[in-house]
Amino acid sequence: MKAAFFVGKNRPLQIRDTPTPEPGPRQLRIRVKACGICGSDIHASEANWTPENIVMGHEFSGLVDAIGSEITRWKVGDRVAPLPQISCGVCANCLAGNNSACKQLESVDYNPARNGAYAEFTIVGEADALPISDALSFEEAAAVEPLAVGLDAVRRAKLSGEDSVLIIGAGPIGLSITQWARFFGARDVVVSEMNPIRLEIATKMQATHTIDAAGGIDVVAEFENKTGRQPSVIFEAVGAPGMIQRCIEMAQTESRIVVVGVCQESDTFEPVQCILKSLQMIFAYGYTTRDFAYILELLDAGRITARPLISHRVNLEELPLAFEALRRPTDQIKVIVQP
C-alpha cells in the first residue's frame, strides 16, 4: 500500500510503498476513505520528540477491509468511523464504553509499530470502530474526532445558559467548540480570530458574534462592546506560546479558562494573577467511544454539522504539499485526504 511518512523535523512528508498491515484476532483493517489533516500533526512535525519514519493521521473514516479471526460483529464493507486506537475491548473500561482508558491501549498515530490514516489502510480495534449511516459522508465522519475534542472541552467547562464565552482561535477545534457552546445553551459565544475566512465559518458554526483580532485590537473591550458584559469562560484554542498568559490577562475575576490548544513548546504564565483573580484553569483533551456514538447520532439527526469545517480535499499524492501549506494557512480550515 501507499502511505505518507514523516521523515524528519520540518521536512515534507514522503509517499512510500509499505506492506499492507494485517489485523490481529480482535482487530479490523480499515480502507481509509477520508482523513483530516490535524493541526497537532503540523505541530508534531516541527517538534523534537516526534519519532521519524511514522505515518500520522488520526481523524478518519472508511470501510472495513478485513476482520480478525475472532470477530463476528463486523463484516467486510461496513462503513465505520473509528477512534485512532486499538483497545482490548474486554476490560472493565472498554465494556463501560471508555476504551480510551484501556490498560492495553495502543495508538495508531505517532506509533513506530503502527501506521496512522495518511495511508490506504490502517488497523483499529474491534471495539474502537463505530458504524456510520449511508446518509453521512466519509468526510463528515472523519470530522467526528475534532468534534469530539471540542465536545470534551465544552463539557469540562460546565457551561450554563448564563455564561458568556470567548473562543480564541477559529481553527477546526475552536470552531467545534463554538458549535458545542451554542448547542449547550451559552448565552453569548464570541470567536476571536485574525483570519477573515475563519471568522465567516465561525458564524456558520453559530457564533453569536465574531472579533477580528488583527491589528492589536483590545479583544475584551470589543467583546464587552458586542455583548454588554465580559466573558465568564475563555477557551484557548491556538496552542502558541504566550496564549495562556494572554487569556489570564483577559479573564475577569472568578472566570474559567479552558486550554485546548496543543502547544508543543515550553510555556510560562504568572500564577499570582490566577490567584488574585480566583480563576479556574482547565486543561482539556480526550474523548470516549460514547462521545463518537453521540456525535454520529446528532450528525444523523441534523442537530449539529461538520460541513462548514471541510474546506479542501486532496489525494494521497497531493498530501505532502497540502501539509506544508498548512504551516502558514490562508483559506484552509479542515483539509481532507482521500487516499
C-alpha positions as CSV (number, residue, x, y, z in Angstrom):
1,M,0.0,0.0,0.0
2,K,1.0,3.7,-0.2
3,A,1.4,5.9,2.8
4,A,2.8,9.3,3.7
5,F,5.8,9.0,6.0
6,F,7.1,11.7,8.4
7,V,10.9,11.6,7.8
8,G,12.2,14.3,10.0
9,K,11.6,17.6,11.7
10,N,10.4,20.4,9.3
11,R,10.8,18.1,6.3
12,P,8.0,17.3,3.8
13,L,6.1,14.0,4.2
14,Q,7.2,11.3,1.7
15,I,4.9,9.0,-0.1
16,R,6.3,5.4,0.0
17,D,5.2,1.9,-0.6
18,T,4.9,-0.1,2.6
19,P,3.4,-3.6,3.5
20,T,-0.3,-3.6,4.0
21,P,-1.0,-4.3,7.7
22,E,-2.8,-7.5,8.8
23,P,-5.4,-7.4,11.5
24,G,-5.0,-9.4,14.7
25,P,-7.7,-11.7,16.1
26,R,-9.8,-8.8,17.5
27,Q,-8.8,-6.1,15.0
28,L,-10.1,-4.5,11.8
29,R,-8.3,-3.4,8.8
30,I,-9.8,-0.2,7.5
31,R,-9.6,1.1,3.9
32,V,-9.3,4.8,4.6
33,K,-11.8,6.9,2.6
34,A,-11.2,10.2,4.3
35,C,-8.7,11.6,6.8
36,G,-8.4,15.1,8.1
37,I,-5.1,16.8,8.4
38,C,-4.9,17.8,12.1
39,G,-3.0,20.9,13.4
40,S,-1.5,18.7,16.0
41,D,0.3,16.7,13.2
42,I,1.7,20.0,11.8
43,H,3.0,20.9,15.3
44,A,4.4,17.4,15.8
45,S,6.3,17.6,12.5
46,E,8.1,20.7,13.9
47,A,8.8,19.2,17.4
48,N,11.9,17.3,18.6
49,W,10.0,14.4,20.2
50,T,8.2,13.0,17.2
51,P,9.6,9.6,16.0
52,E,10.8,9.5,12.4
53,N,9.5,7.2,9.8
54,I,6.0,7.1,11.2
55,V,2.7,7.5,9.4
56,M,0.4,10.1,11.0
57,G,-3.3,10.6,10.6
58,H,-5.9,10.1,13.3
59,E,-9.1,11.8,12.1
60,F,-10.5,9.2,9.7
61,S,-13.3,7.1,8.4
62,G,-13.5,4.3,5.9
63,L,-14.6,0.8,5.0
64,V,-13.9,-2.5,6.9
65,D,-11.5,-4.3,4.5
66,A,-10.5,-7.3,6.6
67,I,-11.5,-8.7,10.0
68,G,-9.7,-10.6,12.7
69,S,-10.3,-14.3,13.3
70,E,-12.3,-13.8,16.5
71,I,-14.7,-11.1,15.1
72,T,-18.4,-11.7,14.4
73,R,-19.9,-8.3,14.8
74,W,-18.3,-6.7,11.7
75,K,-18.2,-7.7,8.1
76,V,-16.1,-6.5,5.1
77,G,-17.7,-3.4,3.5
78,D,-19.1,-1.9,6.7
79,R,-18.8,1.9,6.9
80,V,-17.1,3.0,10.1
81,A,-15.7,6.0,12.0
82,P,-13.0,4.6,14.3
83,L,-11.2,6.1,17.2
84,P,-7.5,6.2,16.3
85,Q,-6.6,3.4,18.7
86,I,-6.5,-0.4,19.4
87,S,-8.1,-1.3,22.8
88,C,-8.6,-4.8,24.2
89,G,-12.4,-4.5,24.1
90,V,-12.9,-6.7,27.1
91,C,-11.6,-5.0,30.2
92,A,-13.9,-3.0,32.6
93,N,-13.1,0.3,31.0
94,C,-13.8,-1.0,27.4
95,L,-17.0,-2.6,28.5
96,A,-18.1,0.7,30.1
97,G,-17.5,2.4,26.7
98,N,-14.4,4.2,27.9
99,N,-12.0,2.3,25.6
100,S,-9.5,5.2,25.7
101,A,-8.7,4.2,29.3
102,C,-7.9,0.6,28.4
103,K,-4.8,-0.6,30.2
104,Q,-3.6,-2.2,26.9
105,L,-4.4,0.8,24.7
106,E,-2.3,1.3,21.6
107,S,-2.4,4.4,19.5
108,V,-2.3,4.2,15.7
109,D,-0.8,7.7,15.4
110,Y,2.8,8.7,16.4
111,N,3.5,5.0,16.8
112,P,6.5,3.4,15.1
113,A,4.8,0.0,15.3
114,R,1.6,1.1,13.6
115,N,0.6,3.4,10.8
116,G,-2.0,6.1,11.0
117,A,-4.5,7.1,8.4
118,Y,-2.3,9.1,6.0
119,A,-2.4,5.7,4.2
120,E,-4.6,3.5,2.1
121,F,-5.1,1.1,5.1
122,T,-4.8,1.2,8.8
123,I,-5.7,-1.1,11.8
124,V,-8.0,-0.4,14.6
125,G,-9.5,-2.4,17.5
126,E,-12.8,-4.2,17.0
127,A,-14.3,-2.2,19.9
128,D,-12.9,1.1,18.6
129,A,-15.0,1.4,15.4
130,L,-18.5,2.8,15.2
131,P,-20.9,2.3,12.3
132,I,-21.9,5.3,10.2
133,S,-25.1,5.6,8.2
134,D,-25.3,5.7,4.5
135,A,-26.7,9.3,4.9
136,L,-23.4,10.5,6.4
137,S,-20.4,11.2,4.0
138,F,-17.0,9.8,4.8
139,E,-15.8,13.4,5.0
140,E,-18.3,14.3,7.7
141,A,-17.5,11.1,9.6
142,A,-13.8,11.9,9.5
143,A,-14.6,15.2,11.3
144,V,-16.1,13.3,14.3
145,E,-12.7,13.3,16.0
146,P,-12.2,17.1,16.1
147,L,-15.9,17.5,17.1
148,A,-15.2,15.1,20.0
149,V,-12.2,17.2,21.2
150,G,-14.5,20.3,21.2
151,L,-17.3,18.4,23.0
152,D,-14.9,17.3,25.7
153,A,-13.6,20.9,26.2
154,V,-17.1,22.3,26.4
155,R,-18.2,19.6,28.8
156,R,-15.3,20.2,31.1
157,A,-16.2,23.9,31.2
158,K,-19.6,23.1,32.7
159,L,-21.4,25.8,30.7
160,S,-24.7,27.2,31.7
161,G,-27.2,29.4,30.0
162,E,-25.8,32.5,31.8
163,D,-22.3,32.0,30.5
164,S,-20.6,34.4,28.1
165,V,-18.0,32.5,26.1
166,L,-14.9,33.9,24.3
167,I,-13.1,31.5,22.0
168,I,-9.5,32.4,21.0
169,G,-8.7,30.9,17.6
170,A,-11.1,29.7,14.9
171,G,-9.2,26.6,13.7
172,P,-11.2,23.3,13.5
173,I,-11.1,22.8,17.3
174,G,-12.1,26.4,18.0
175,L,-15.0,26.2,15.5
176,S,-16.1,22.9,17.0
177,I,-16.1,24.5,20.5
178,T,-18.2,27.3,19.0
179,Q,-20.9,24.9,17.9
180,W,-21.0,22.9,21.1
181,A,-21.1,26.1,23.3
182,R,-24.2,27.1,21.4
183,F,-25.6,23.6,21.5
184,F,-25.4,23.5,25.3
185,G,-27.0,26.9,25.6
186,A,-24.3,29.5,26.4
187,R,-25.9,33.0,26.0
188,D,-23.0,34.6,24.2
189,V,-20.5,32.7,22.0
190,V,-17.9,35.1,20.6
191,V,-15.0,34.0,18.4
192,S,-11.7,36.0,18.1
193,E,-9.6,35.3,15.1
194,M,-7.3,37.1,12.7
195,N,-8.3,35.2,9.5
196,P,-11.4,36.7,7.9
197,I,-12.4,33.4,6.2
198,R,-12.3,31.6,9.5
199,L,-14.5,34.3,11.0
200,E,-17.1,33.7,8.3
201,I,-17.0,30.0,9.2
202,A,-17.4,30.8,12.9
203,T,-20.8,32.5,12.0
204,K,-21.8,29.3,10.2
205,M,-20.9,27.3,13.3
206,Q,-23.4,29.5,15.2
207,A,-21.1,32.1,16.9
208,T,-23.3,35.0,18.2
209,H,-20.5,37.5,17.4
210,T,-17.0,37.5,15.9
211,I,-14.0,39.7,16.6
212,D,-11.3,40.4,14.0
213,A,-8.2,40.3,16.2
214,A,-5.8,41.6,13.6
215,G,-4.1,44.9,14.3
216,G,-3.7,44.6,18.1
217,I,-7.4,45.2,19.0
218,D,-8.5,45.0,22.6
219,V,-10.4,41.8,22.4
220,V,-12.1,42.1,25.8
221,A,-13.2,45.6,25.2
222,E,-14.6,44.5,21.8
223,F,-16.3,41.5,23.5
224,E,-18.0,43.9,26.0
225,N,-19.0,46.3,23.3
226,K,-20.8,43.4,21.4
227,T,-22.3,41.6,24.3
228,G,-22.6,44.2,27.1
229,R,-20.5,42.1,29.5
230,Q,-17.1,40.4,29.9
231,P,-16.5,36.7,29.2
232,S,-17.1,34.2,32.0
233,V,-15.4,31.4,30.1
234,I,-12.4,31.7,27.8
235,F,-11.3,28.8,25.5
236,E,-7.7,29.0,24.4
237,A,-7.7,27.1,21.0
238,V,-4.5,28.4,19.4
239,G,-1.7,26.4,21.2
240,A,1.0,29.0,20.8
241,P,3.5,30.1,23.5
242,G,2.2,33.0,25.5
243,M,-1.5,32.4,24.8
244,I,-2.3,31.0,28.3
245,Q,-0.8,34.2,29.9
246,R,-2.8,36.3,27.4
247,C,-6.0,34.5,28.4
248,I,-5.2,35.1,32.1
249,E,-4.8,38.8,31.4
250,M,-8.1,38.9,29.6
251,A,-10.0,36.9,32.2
252,Q,-12.3,38.6,34.7
253,T,-12.4,37.6,38.4
254,E,-13.8,34.1,39.1
255,S,-14.0,33.1,35.4
256,R,-12.8,29.9,33.8
257,I,-10.0,29.3,31.2
258,V,-10.1,26.1,29.2
259,V,-6.9,25.3,27.5
260,V,-7.4,23.2,24.4
261,G,-4.7,24.5,22.0
262,V,-1.8,22.0,21.9
263,C,1.4,24.0,22.5
264,Q,4.4,21.8,21.6
265,E,6.9,24.1,23.4
266,S,7.6,25.0,27.0
267,D,5.5,28.0,28.1
268,T,5.2,30.2,31.1
269,F,2.4,32.1,32.9
270,E,2.1,34.0,36.1
271,P,0.2,32.0,38.8
272,V,-0.2,35.0,41.0
273,Q,-2.6,36.6,38.5
274,C,-4.7,33.4,38.6
275,I,-4.7,33.5,42.4
276,L,-5.6,37.2,42.7
277,K,-8.5,36.7,40.2
278,S,-9.6,33.3,41.7
279,L,-9.5,31.8,38.2
280,Q,-10.3,28.2,37.3
281,M,-7.9,26.8,34.7
282,I,-8.8,23.6,33.0
283,F,-6.7,21.6,30.5
284,A,-8.9,19.6,28.2
285,Y,-8.0,16.8,25.8
286,G,-9.8,13.5,25.2
287,Y,-12.9,11.7,24.2
288,T,-14.5,8.3,24.5
289,T,-16.2,5.8,22.3
290,R,-19.5,7.0,23.7
291,D,-18.6,10.6,22.6
292,F,-18.2,9.3,19.0
293,A,-21.5,7.5,19.1
294,Y,-23.3,10.6,20.5
295,I,-21.8,12.8,17.8
296,L,-22.7,10.4,15.0
297,E,-26.3,10.3,16.3
298,L,-26.5,14.1,16.3
299,L,-25.0,14.4,12.8
300,D,-27.5,11.9,11.5
301,A,-30.4,13.9,13.1
302,G,-29.1,17.2,11.7
303,R,-28.7,18.7,15.1
304,I,-25.1,19.5,14.6
305,T,-23.0,19.9,11.4
306,A,-19.5,19.2,10.2
307,R,-19.8,20.5,6.7
308,P,-18.6,24.1,7.3
309,L,-15.3,22.8,8.6
310,I,-14.4,21.0,5.4
311,S,-12.6,23.4,3.1
312,H,-10.3,21.4,0.8
313,R,-9.8,17.9,-0.5
314,V,-6.6,16.3,-1.7
315,N,-5.5,12.8,-2.7
316,L,-2.6,11.0,-1.0
317,E,0.0,12.1,-3.6
318,E,-1.1,15.7,-3.0
319,L,-0.9,15.4,0.8
320,P,2.8,16.4,1.2
321,L,2.2,19.8,-0.5
322,A,-1.1,20.4,1.3
323,F,0.6,19.5,4.7
324,E,3.4,22.1,4.0
325,A,0.9,24.7,3.0
326,L,-0.9,24.3,6.4
327,R,2.3,25.6,8.2
328,R,1.0,29.0,7.1
329,P,-2.7,28.6,6.3
330,T,-4.7,31.0,4.3
331,D,-8.2,29.8,3.4
332,Q,-7.9,26.3,4.7
333,I,-10.0,25.0,7.6
334,K,-10.1,21.2,7.5
335,V,-8.2,19.6,4.6
336,I,-9.5,16.1,3.9
337,V,-7.2,13.5,2.4
338,Q,-8.9,10.9,0.2
339,P,-6.3,8.1,-0.3
